[in-house]
Amino acid sequence: MRYSLFTSNLIILLGGFAAVTVAALKLRDQSYFERLASDSLYKSSCCVLLGMGIATIFLVAVGTFGALKEIKCFLLTFIIALLISFVVLLIGGLLGYVFTAKESTPMKTGMLNTMKKYNKSDTIRETWDTVQVHYQCCGASNHEDWLTVFHGAEKVPPSCCKDLNTVPTCQINAQPVDIWTMGCAYRLKEGGTVVGSVGVTVSCFMIFSLIFSIAVFRSIT
């Protein structure tokens, strides 16, 4: 039973590192998108995932030490903390799914409002260009959102083009084969799905560790 606990703790440890990595990357994404359209729910789920990922790494160390040395107080602390972590991490993962399923109209409206300032603000222009190039997206819903901003021959900004060497022809023709067709709002939604998946998956593995740690705790005389 003790080796089963060690195995489950190893899986949880890897899950903790994965949670920290994913949360850090998604918080970076959120920092870009926040300048275009803020959403506290996405940021909250990322922060929960990051915090619990770090806590999980320390918890595994406590649980493994307690099992090796057969110290009941360490194991009891591990069991209680792991149970709390399971609940919080599960909630954080579900928040990611809630963000994905949430009505995206307010977020798209915020993005559309900043798009109108694309030619007036260097900061907004740089942010939109960075987001569209890095996340391979164009506009809030799709490239047609830019038609309200560009009224001349050019229909989209150069950052919408898949190949910057095709600028400005790509901007004028705005054909799906030459530009990114996915809206940036959907890219942000994809991030919520990733955060939710990692949170729920790691929390599910915690159940096995809880079962094994309780069994080891009861076996110590």
Backbone bond lengths (Angstrom), bond angles and torsions (degrees), N, CA, C in turn:
res aa  C-N    CA-C-N  psi(-1)  N-CA   C-N-CA  omega(-1)  CA-C   N-CA-C  phi
1 M - - - 1.459 - - 1.536 111.24 -
2 R 1.334 115.01 -35.78 1.457 118.93 -179.21 1.528 110.92 -64.86
3 Y 1.336 117.01 -39.22 1.460 120.35 179.23 1.537 111.16 -68.15
4 S 1.313 115.80 -31.73 1.469 119.53 175.32 1.523 109.91 -65.27
5 L 1.352 115.04 -38.31 1.469 119.48 177.53 1.525 110.57 -65.06
6 F 1.328 116.77 -42.69 1.460 120.52 178.91 1.530 110.79 -61.37
7 T 1.341 115.53 -41.04 1.466 119.92 -179.69 1.526 110.98 -65.06
8 S 1.330 115.73 -46.09 1.468 119.46 179.95 1.523 110.99 -65.49
9 N 1.330 116.61 -36.68 1.463 120.08 177.53 1.524 111.51 -65.53
10 L 1.331 116.23 -36.43 1.467 120.14 177.38 1.525 110.48 -63.86
11 I 1.333 115.43 -42.23 1.470 119.63 178.74 1.524 110.34 -63.99
12 I 1.339 115.88 -42.16 1.458 120.18 179.10 1.526 110.88 -65.30
13 L 1.341 115.97 -38.36 1.460 120.17 178.13 1.527 110.73 -60.31
14 L 1.330 115.86 -45.75 1.462 119.93 176.82 1.527 110.67 -62.65
15 G 1.338 114.72 -38.49 1.464 119.25 176.91 1.511 111.86 -63.90
16 G 1.353 116.70 -36.74 1.459 121.04 177.87 1.515 111.79 -63.40
17 F 1.338 115.67 -44.27 1.471 119.68 177.19 1.531 110.66 -64.17
18 A 1.343 116.10 -39.47 1.469 119.89 178.64 1.523 110.58 -64.23
19 A 1.336 116.58 -40.84 1.463 121.22 -179.92 1.528 110.96 -63.64
20 V 1.332 116.61 -43.16 1.466 120.78 179.43 1.528 110.44 -63.73
21 T 1.333 116.34 -44.05 1.464 120.73 -178.71 1.527 111.52 -63.90
22 V 1.337 115.76 -49.19 1.470 120.37 -178.75 1.524 110.59 -63.36
23 A 1.334 116.63 -45.17 1.463 120.37 -178.76 1.528 111.61 -62.31
24 A 1.337 116.35 -41.20 1.470 119.81 179.39 1.528 111.15 -63.94
25 L 1.330 116.15 -42.44 1.462 120.15 179.22 1.525 111.76 -65.81
26 K 1.340 115.93 -41.87 1.461 119.37 -178.52 1.525 112.15 -72.24
27 L 1.331 116.69 -30.03 1.463 119.13 174.92 1.528 110.03 -68.37
28 R 1.333 115.77 -34.23 1.462 119.10 174.59 1.527 109.91 -63.98
29 D 1.343 116.15 -44.13 1.463 120.56 177.01 1.522 110.21 -58.87
30 Q 1.340 115.26 -45.00 1.448 120.88 -177.26 1.524 111.72 -62.83
31 S 1.340 116.93 -33.08 1.460 120.44 179.72 1.528 110.84 -65.17
32 Y 1.343 116.39 -32.73 1.465 120.08 175.89 1.529 110.39 -72.51
33 F 1.336 115.35 -51.02 1.460 119.59 -176.19 1.527 112.31 -67.38
34 E 1.337 116.96 -25.02 1.464 120.58 -178.91 1.516 111.64 -62.49
35 R 1.328 116.76 -28.82 1.464 120.46 178.37 1.521 111.46 -73.08
36 L 1.341 115.80 -18.23 1.468 120.70 -178.84 1.519 111.99 -102.07
37 A 1.335 116.13 -38.68 1.477 121.19 179.36 1.526 107.99 -163.20
38 S 1.314 117.20 112.02 1.466 120.79 -177.05 1.523 110.80 -80.95
39 D 1.330 115.49 146.38 1.457 121.78 175.66 1.527 107.46 -149.72
40 S 1.335 116.24 108.35 1.464 121.57 -174.56 1.527 112.32 -68.34
41 L 1.327 117.55 -26.28 1.467 120.88 -177.47 1.524 110.85 -65.48
42 Y 1.319 116.59 -43.89 1.466 120.76 179.49 1.522 110.86 -65.01
43 K 1.320 116.05 -42.98 1.463 120.61 179.36 1.518 110.89 -64.60
44 S 1.333 116.51 -38.84 1.470 120.63 179.94 1.524 111.43 -63.99
45 S 1.332 116.57 -43.62 1.467 120.00 -179.64 1.529 110.77 -64.83
46 C 1.327 117.04 -37.36 1.473 120.74 178.27 1.527 110.98 -67.41
47 C 1.333 116.72 -41.09 1.467 120.91 179.90 1.520 111.12 -65.96
48 V 1.333 116.58 -40.18 1.468 120.48 177.65 1.526 109.79 -62.83
49 L 1.320 115.91 -45.46 1.469 120.34 -179.53 1.528 111.04 -62.45
50 L 1.320 117.15 -40.85 1.464 121.33 -179.89 1.532 110.79 -66.13
51 G 1.334 115.83 -48.82 1.456 120.09 -178.57 1.514 112.92 -62.69
52 M 1.324 116.46 -43.97 1.464 119.97 -178.64 1.527 111.52 -74.00
53 G 1.327 117.15 -27.14 1.460 119.37 175.33 1.520 111.09 -64.95
54 I 1.335 115.66 -43.37 1.466 120.69 177.59 1.529 110.15 -65.27
55 A 1.344 116.05 -44.35 1.471 120.46 -179.82 1.528 111.24 -62.26
56 T 1.324 116.58 -37.98 1.469 121.26 -179.45 1.527 111.40 -62.14
57 I 1.325 116.45 -39.67 1.472 120.61 179.84 1.529 110.62 -60.89
58 F 1.333 116.26 -43.42 1.464 120.23 178.50 1.526 111.33 -70.45
59 L 1.322 116.60 -36.34 1.467 120.65 -179.94 1.520 111.52 -63.24
60 V 1.314 116.88 -41.26 1.460 120.98 179.51 1.523 110.39 -60.47
61 A 1.327 116.50 -39.62 1.464 120.42 179.00 1.526 110.64 -62.64
62 V 1.335 116.72 -42.56 1.470 121.32 179.52 1.520 110.74 -65.48
63 G 1.343 116.38 -46.89 1.458 120.61 -178.90 1.517 113.22 -64.17
64 T 1.310 116.67 -40.93 1.465 120.76 -179.96 1.530 110.88 -67.54
65 F 1.332 116.48 -41.44 1.465 120.51 178.32 1.526 110.84 -63.83
66 G 1.327 116.07 -42.35 1.463 120.03 179.56 1.515 112.60 -63.85
67 A 1.336 116.53 -37.69 1.465 120.70 179.82 1.525 110.99 -71.80
68 L 1.328 116.67 -38.74 1.461 120.49 -179.68 1.531 111.62 -66.54
69 K 1.320 115.26 -43.87 1.468 120.58 -177.11 1.526 113.25 -90.84
70 E 1.348 115.19 -4.05 1.459 121.41 -178.81 1.531 111.50 55.58
71 I 1.327 114.78 47.37 1.471 121.75 177.92 1.525 107.81 -99.64
72 K 1.313 116.20 110.85 1.464 120.90 -172.87 1.520 112.44 -65.80
73 C 1.342 117.29 -35.75 1.464 118.67 -178.32 1.535 111.05 -66.71
74 F 1.346 117.00 -34.43 1.455 120.60 176.36 1.524 110.50 -67.21
75 L 1.323 115.34 -43.86 1.458 119.51 179.84 1.518 111.75 -65.45
76 L 1.342 116.36 -39.29 1.467 119.95 179.26 1.527 110.23 -64.78
77 T 1.336 115.61 -42.34 1.470 120.07 176.77 1.522 110.39 -61.07
78 F 1.312 115.86 -42.21 1.467 121.56 179.49 1.522 110.93 -62.53
79 I 1.328 116.90 -43.85 1.462 121.28 -178.36 1.524 111.00 -63.23
80 I 1.337 116.47 -46.60 1.469 120.77 -178.92 1.531 110.73 -65.01
81 A 1.348 115.34 -46.52 1.467 119.71 -179.05 1.528 111.28 -65.61
82 L 1.334 115.97 -37.53 1.462 120.11 -179.89 1.527 110.97 -67.44
83 L 1.322 116.15 -36.47 1.470 119.88 177.44 1.524 110.79 -64.59
84 I 1.330 115.83 -43.40 1.467 119.92 178.02 1.533 110.12 -64.31
85 S 1.330 116.00 -42.78 1.463 120.76 179.94 1.524 111.12 -62.43
86 F 1.322 115.79 -38.99 1.466 120.51 178.63 1.525 110.91 -58.54
87 V 1.330 115.64 -46.94 1.469 120.46 -178.12 1.525 110.83 -65.45
88 V 1.346 116.09 -47.88 1.473 120.19 -177.20 1.527 111.05 -65.09
89 L 1.334 116.14 -43.91 1.467 120.16 -179.06 1.524 111.07 -65.68
90 L 1.321 116.92 -37.85 1.461 120.84 177.51 1.524 110.36 -63.69
91 I 1.334 115.95 -42.18 1.468 120.21 177.92 1.529 110.39 -63.31
92 G 1.350 115.91 -42.67 1.465 119.58 178.25 1.519 112.01 -61.22
93 G 1.336 116.44 -41.26 1.459 120.13 177.71 1.520 112.22 -64.88
94 L 1.323 115.49 -41.36 1.470 119.81 178.91 1.523 111.33 -65.84
95 L 1.341 116.61 -33.12 1.466 119.84 176.50 1.524 110.82 -61.75
96 G 1.346 115.28 -37.02 1.462 119.18 176.86 1.521 111.59 -62.39
97 Y 1.328 116.06 -41.65 1.470 120.34 178.23 1.533 111.26 -68.84
98 V 1.338 115.99 -37.27 1.470 119.90 178.21 1.521 109.85 -63.12
99 F 1.332 116.33 -41.47 1.471 120.27 178.02 1.529 110.41 -60.99
100 T 1.332 116.50 -41.89 1.468 120.59 -179.61 1.524 111.48 -63.84
101 A 1.344 115.37 -39.54 1.465 119.79 -176.59 1.523 112.92 -84.01
102 K 1.338 116.60 -12.55 1.460 120.43 -175.63 1.526 111.55 -67.42
103 E 1.313 115.41 150.08 1.460 121.54 176.92 1.530 109.50 -56.18
104 S 1.315 116.75 126.02 1.466 121.09 -173.68 1.528 113.83 -94.40
105 T 1.337 117.14 0.79 1.467 120.05 -177.82 1.522 113.63 -57.39
106 P 1.351 119.42 -47.96 1.476 119.16 179.31 1.530 112.35 -59.27
107 M 1.329 117.27 -40.26 1.452 120.93 179.84 1.532 110.38 -65.90
108 K 1.322 116.68 -42.76 1.466 120.15 179.09 1.528 110.67 -65.73
109 T 1.336 116.18 -36.54 1.464 120.02 178.68 1.522 110.53 -63.15
110 G 1.341 115.82 -41.54 1.461 119.87 177.56 1.515 111.77 -62.49
111 M 1.340 116.09 -41.10 1.461 120.28 177.98 1.525 111.42 -64.82
112 L 1.346 116.11 -41.94 1.464 120.29 -179.41 1.526 110.99 -63.68
113 N 1.327 116.42 -35.21 1.470 120.27 179.00 1.526 111.49 -65.97
114 T 1.337 116.39 -38.65 1.473 118.94 178.78 1.528 111.25 -74.35
115 M 1.323 116.67 -28.57 1.465 120.12 178.52 1.529 111.02 -62.48
116 K 1.322 116.59 -33.10 1.461 121.08 179.78 1.530 111.79 -64.68
117 K 1.348 115.90 -21.21 1.469 120.69 -179.27 1.530 111.55 -98.18
118 Y 1.315 116.66 8.42 1.471 121.20 -175.60 1.534 112.25 -56.22
119 N 1.312 116.78 -42.93 1.466 121.16 -178.03 1.520 112.87 -89.39
120 K 1.330 116.88 2.24 1.469 120.44 -177.25 1.525 113.16 -113.58
121 S 1.321 116.91 -20.90 1.466 121.21 -176.12 1.533 110.24 -127.09
122 D 1.333 115.70 122.47 1.465 119.87 178.46 1.523 111.59 -63.94
123 T 1.340 116.23 -37.10 1.468 120.78 -179.18 1.518 111.33 -63.51
124 I 1.336 115.75 -46.58 1.459 120.24 -179.51 1.533 110.62 -67.35
125 R 1.321 116.35 -38.47 1.465 119.49 178.80 1.526 110.30 -62.95
126 E 1.311 116.98 -45.67 1.471 121.12 179.66 1.519 111.46 -63.56
127 T 1.344 116.09 -39.17 1.468 120.31 -179.91 1.520 110.99 -65.82
128 W 1.325 116.67 -47.05 1.461 120.23 179.50 1.527 111.18 -63.28
129 D 1.316 116.62 -41.93 1.462 119.65 179.50 1.529 111.02 -64.01
130 T 1.328 116.34 -40.70 1.467 120.43 179.19 1.519 111.06 -64.23
131 V 1.329 115.99 -45.89 1.469 120.95 -179.14 1.523 111.03 -63.35
132 Q 1.329 117.29 -46.12 1.464 120.36 -175.12 1.526 112.37 -69.32
133 V 1.323 117.25 -36.38 1.459 120.23 178.78 1.524 110.80 -72.92
134 H 1.331 115.53 -46.47 1.473 119.58 -175.12 1.522 112.03 -70.28
135 Y 1.342 117.16 -40.43 1.461 120.52 -175.63 1.523 113.14 -100.20
136 Q 1.336 116.10 4.70 1.457 121.89 175.28 1.532 111.49 52.11
137 C 1.314 114.53 55.17 1.466 120.93 179.47 1.524 108.74 -134.87
138 C 1.315 116.14 171.58 1.464 120.17 -178.03 1.527 109.58 -149.42
139 G 1.320 116.81 119.65 1.458 121.09 -179.36 1.515 112.33 74.67
140 A 1.327 115.55 -175.23 1.464 120.12 178.37 1.526 110.09 -80.31
141 S 1.348 116.03 -56.98 1.469 121.30 177.58 1.522 111.58 -95.31
142 N 1.344 116.14 -43.09 1.467 122.99 177.48 1.525 108.25 -166.22
143 H 1.319 115.76 -176.40 1.465 120.29 -174.99 1.521 113.78 -65.18
144 E 1.338 117.36 -21.12 1.459 120.62 -178.19 1.526 112.49 -66.71
145 D 1.335 116.66 -17.63 1.466 119.61 177.85 1.524 111.19 -62.22
146 W 1.328 116.82 -27.18 1.458 120.27 -177.39 1.535 112.77 -76.63
147 L 1.327 117.37 -10.27 1.466 119.85 179.71 1.523 111.89 -65.96
148 T 1.339 116.67 -20.59 1.471 120.35 177.98 1.536 110.98 -82.68
149 V 1.332 115.68 -9.99 1.476 120.82 -178.10 1.523 111.09 -105.83
150 F 1.342 115.88 -44.30 1.464 121.09 -179.89 1.528 109.50 -98.51
151 H 1.334 115.20 116.63 1.469 119.32 -175.88 1.525 112.32 -109.89
152 G 1.320 117.65 -0.84 1.454 120.17 179.43 1.514 111.17 -96.43
153 A 1.335 115.55 -148.32 1.464 120.62 -179.67 1.528 111.29 -67.24
154 E 1.332 115.79 -35.58 1.464 120.27 -179.99 1.522 110.10 -77.75
155 K 1.342 115.25 133.37 1.463 120.68 -176.04 1.524 113.41 -105.32
156 V 1.316 116.87 -21.77 1.471 121.67 -179.04 1.526 109.01 -140.73
157 P 1.331 118.06 158.56 1.466 120.58 175.54 1.525 110.53 -71.16
158 P 1.315 118.88 159.92 1.471 121.45 -178.43 1.525 113.27 -60.65
159 S 1.342 117.37 -26.16 1.471 120.43 -178.44 1.518 112.67 -69.67
160 C 1.334 117.73 -10.54 1.467 120.97 176.41 1.529 111.53 -82.11
161 C 1.311 116.92 -14.86 1.464 120.85 -176.57 1.523 111.11 -78.34
162 K 1.315 116.04 136.27 1.462 120.97 178.34 1.526 110.95 -66.52
163 D 1.320 115.82 -38.17 1.459 121.45 179.87 1.530 107.63 -120.74
164 L 1.334 116.75 111.96 1.462 120.80 -177.33 1.523 112.00 -65.60
165 N 1.322 116.99 -15.63 1.465 120.03 177.74 1.524 111.87 -72.24
166 T 1.344 116.32 -15.16 1.469 119.87 -179.58 1.527 112.30 -90.98
167 V 1.339 116.53 -1.21 1.469 120.57 176.65 1.533 108.33 -72.34
168 P 1.361 120.98 138.10 1.465 127.22 5.66 1.530 114.77 -94.78
169 T 1.334 117.86 2.04 1.468 119.74 -179.24 1.521 110.85 -56.38
170 C 1.309 115.77 -41.57 1.466 120.96 179.78 1.522 111.20 -61.14
171 Q 1.327 116.89 -39.14 1.465 120.74 -179.58 1.527 112.00 -67.08
172 I 1.302 115.27 -33.50 1.469 119.72 -177.19 1.527 111.12 -78.27
173 N 1.326 116.34 -45.29 1.470 119.83 -177.61 1.532 111.66 -77.96
174 A 1.324 116.05 -39.62 1.479 121.86 179.35 1.524 112.01 50.61
175 Q 1.331 115.87 48.30 1.460 120.89 178.12 1.536 110.46 -87.63
176 P 1.338 117.13 142.44 1.479 120.64 -178.75 1.519 114.11 -53.84
177 V 1.332 117.09 -28.37 1.456 119.98 -179.20 1.532 111.47 -71.80
178 D 1.333 116.86 -20.48 1.468 121.54 -175.60 1.530 114.29 -105.92
179 I 1.323 117.29 -17.66 1.469 119.94 -175.53 1.521 110.39 -124.05
180 W 1.325 115.33 162.81 1.463 120.27 175.59 1.515 109.00 -71.99
181 T 1.299 117.25 131.16 1.467 121.12 -175.86 1.529 112.77 -99.72
182 M 1.324 117.61 -17.22 1.463 121.11 -179.39 1.528 110.04 -78.83
183 G 1.334 117.24 133.13 1.455 121.55 176.99 1.528 111.18 -73.34
184 C 1.325 116.92 148.79 1.467 120.71 -177.03 1.529 112.05 -68.82
185 A 1.320 117.21 -26.19 1.474 120.03 177.50 1.529 110.09 -64.17
186 Y 1.324 116.60 -36.79 1.465 120.81 179.07 1.527 110.80 -70.50
187 R 1.318 117.08 -32.98 1.468 120.33 177.03 1.527 110.48 -63.36
188 L 1.323 115.60 -40.91 1.459 119.57 178.48 1.524 110.65 -66.65
189 K 1.313 115.95 -36.83 1.466 120.64 177.38 1.530 110.92 -63.25
190 E 1.314 116.40 -37.17 1.467 120.41 177.90 1.520 110.42 -60.64
191 G 1.321 116.76 -35.75 1.455 121.08 177.45 1.519 111.80 -62.18
192 G 1.336 116.82 -37.96 1.460 121.19 177.71 1.521 111.51 -63.46
193 T 1.327 116.57 -37.32 1.467 120.89 178.56 1.525 110.72 -66.18
194 V 1.323 117.02 -41.30 1.461 121.19 179.44 1.530 110.26 -64.00
195 V 1.326 116.88 -46.29 1.473 121.40 179.31 1.528 110.27 -60.56
196 G 1.332 116.42 -43.81 1.462 120.62 179.49 1.515 112.24 -63.57
197 S 1.313 116.66 -42.30 1.470 121.10 -178.89 1.523 111.91 -63.88
198 V 1.334 116.29 -44.26 1.469 120.16 -179.77 1.526 110.45 -65.61
199 G 1.331 116.84 -44.70 1.456 120.57 -178.99 1.523 112.86 -61.74
200 V 1.304 116.93 -47.46 1.467 121.09 -179.12 1.522 111.31 -67.52
201 T 1.334 117.32 -40.47 1.465 120.95 -178.89 1.527 111.54 -63.40
202 V 1.323 117.10 -48.17 1.466 120.78 -179.78 1.524 110.80 -63.90
203 S 1.323 116.98 -40.40 1.469 120.00 179.89 1.532 111.11 -65.00
204 C 1.319 117.20 -33.94 1.471 120.40 177.88 1.523 111.13 -66.51
205 F 1.316 117.37 -39.78 1.465 120.82 177.08 1.526 111.44 -65.46
206 M 1.327 116.19 -27.09 1.462 119.98 178.53 1.525 111.88 -64.07
207 I 1.321 116.61 -27.25 1.469 120.67 179.61 1.525 109.95 -61.15
208 F 1.326 116.26 -44.25 1.470 120.03 179.72 1.526 110.77 -64.17
209 S 1.319 116.22 -41.10 1.460 119.43 179.23 1.524 110.67 -65.04
210 L 1.312 116.79 -36.95 1.468 120.71 176.69 1.525 111.20 -61.79
211 I 1.318 116.27 -45.19 1.463 121.18 -178.81 1.528 110.68 -62.62
212 F 1.331 116.24 -47.04 1.465 120.43 -178.22 1.526 111.69 -68.16
213 S 1.338 116.93 -38.00 1.462 119.71 -178.86 1.529 110.85 -68.71
214 I 1.326 117.72 -35.86 1.468 120.77 176.77 1.525 110.00 -66.22
215 A 1.341 115.86 -39.88 1.463 120.08 179.02 1.529 110.91 -63.95
216 V 1.337 116.92 -42.89 1.455 120.26 178.88 1.519 110.19 -67.18
217 F 1.318 117.53 -38.89 1.471 121.85 178.69 1.523 110.77 -60.03
218 R 1.316 116.65 -43.44 1.471 121.04 -178.99 1.528 112.24 -71.37
219 S 1.347 116.37 -24.08 1.477 118.82 -178.58 1.518 113.06 -81.61
220 I 1.345 115.76 -15.71 1.470 119.62 -179.92 1.528 109.65 -80.89
221 T 1.301 116.34 123.92 1.471 120.59 -179.03 1.525 111.58 -92.02
